[in-house]
Amino acid sequence: MPLQQLTPASHTPTAAARYGGGAMFFHWAIVFLVVIVGGIGLLHDSFPEDTHEFWINLHAIIGLLVLGLGLARVWWRVTHKSPALPRESGELSRRFAFPVHLLMYVLLFVIPVVGIVTFIWHGRAFDFGLFRVDFGVHKNRAIFHPTEDLHSWLAYSLFALIGLHVLAALWHHFYRRDGLLARMWPAPRDS
């Protein structure tokens, strides 16, 4: 059942209250990439050992994509105004929406940067298939070990915030029924 059918007509966001196509693209593309890069990050040690380098390299390249899309999303957000929260969303949502989103943005930048430092000081080169980028840095455990731990803990923090974000969106949709979730959900095409 489409999301719009689950939302009472009186609480369906108007076109003006919805996010635009660009904001939706950046949101869902980053969600998709974070799920993939997070999954690879969590599971690559359980893959066959002879494939670890491939998975770590793929994790790093997708992390670079997340960083690039995150920067583009911030640019989009600065140049395109977000719709205001509906009045029905409540004081708690109004108070915490901005700081939680800001912290997620910060983590979307800091995690890949710390990951890049870890990757490079592991003595690795980015392999893009057609070309490689090698910084010529020798493996240095004194640098990559703490940054690897920091990268992991920051990623777990992002996962926790994403979980909170998803729970809040579901709470707004199923309990408050204020149309908040439908603002970022692509509208079905008219047939």
DASULRA-V523764 format. One record per pair of residues at least 12 apart in sequence whose ideal C-beta (glycine too) atoms are under 7 Angstrom apart, sorted by the first residue. I is the first residue (numbers start at 1). GAP is how many residues later the second one is. D is the distance in Angstrom with one decimal. If there is no record, write none. Layout:
BEGIN
<<I;GAP;D> <I;GAP;D>>
END
This chain:
BEGIN
<<2;186;5.2> <3;178;6.8> <3;179;5.5> <3;182;4.7> <4;178;6.1> <4;183;6.9> <4;184;6.7> <7;170;6.7> <7;172;5.3> <7;175;5.3> <8;169;5.7> <11;77;6.9> <11;166;5.4> <11;167;5.5> <11;168;4.1> <12;167;5.5> <12;170;6.3> <13;166;4.5> <13;169;5.4> <13;170;4.9> <16;67;6.8> <17;66;4.8> <17;69;6.7> <17;166;6.2> <18;65;6.5> <18;165;5.0> <19;63;6.9> <19;64;6.4> <19;164;5.6> <19;165;5.3> <20;60;6.4> <22;54;5.4> <22;58;6.5> <23;53;6.4> <23;57;6.6> <24;160;6.1> <24;162;5.9> <26;43;6.3> <26;46;6.5> <26;47;3.9> <26;50;5.8> <27;157;5.8> <29;40;5.8> <30;36;6.4> <30;39;5.4> <30;40;6.5> <30;43;6.6> <33;29;5.7> <33;32;5.7> <33;33;5.0> <33;36;6.8> <34;32;6.3> <36;26;5.9> <37;22;5.8> <37;25;4.2> <37;26;5.5> <37;29;6.1> <38;117;6.6> <38;121;6.6> <40;15;5.6> <40;18;6.2> <40;19;4.4> <41;18;5.5> <41;114;6.3> <44;12;6.1> <44;15;6.5> <57;69;7.0> <57;70;5.1> <60;55;6.5> <60;59;4.8> <60;66;6.2> <61;65;6.6> <61;67;6.8> <63;49;4.4> <63;52;5.0> <64;48;6.6> <66;42;6.3> <66;46;5.8> <67;42;6.5> <67;45;3.9> <70;35;6.9> <70;38;4.2> <70;39;5.8> <74;31;6.6> <83;100;6.2> <85;12;6.5> <86;92;5.1> <86;93;6.2> <86;94;6.3> <88;88;6.5> <88;90;3.9> <89;83;6.6> <89;89;5.4> <89;91;5.7> <90;86;6.9> <100;61;6.3> <100;64;6.7> <100;65;6.5> <103;58;6.1> <104;54;6.7> <104;57;5.3> <104;61;6.9> <107;47;6.0> <107;50;6.3> <107;51;4.3> <107;54;7.0> <110;44;6.1> <111;40;6.3> <111;43;4.9> <111;44;5.6> <111;47;6.2> <114;33;5.4> <114;36;5.4> <114;37;4.6> <114;40;6.4> <115;36;5.0> <117;30;5.0> <118;26;5.0> <118;29;4.3> <118;30;4.8> <118;33;5.4> <120;15;5.1> <120;17;5.2> <121;16;5.9> <121;19;5.1> <121;22;4.2> <121;23;4.2> <121;26;7.0> <122;17;5.9> <122;22;4.9> <123;14;6.3> <123;15;5.6> <123;16;3.5> <169;12;4.8>>
END
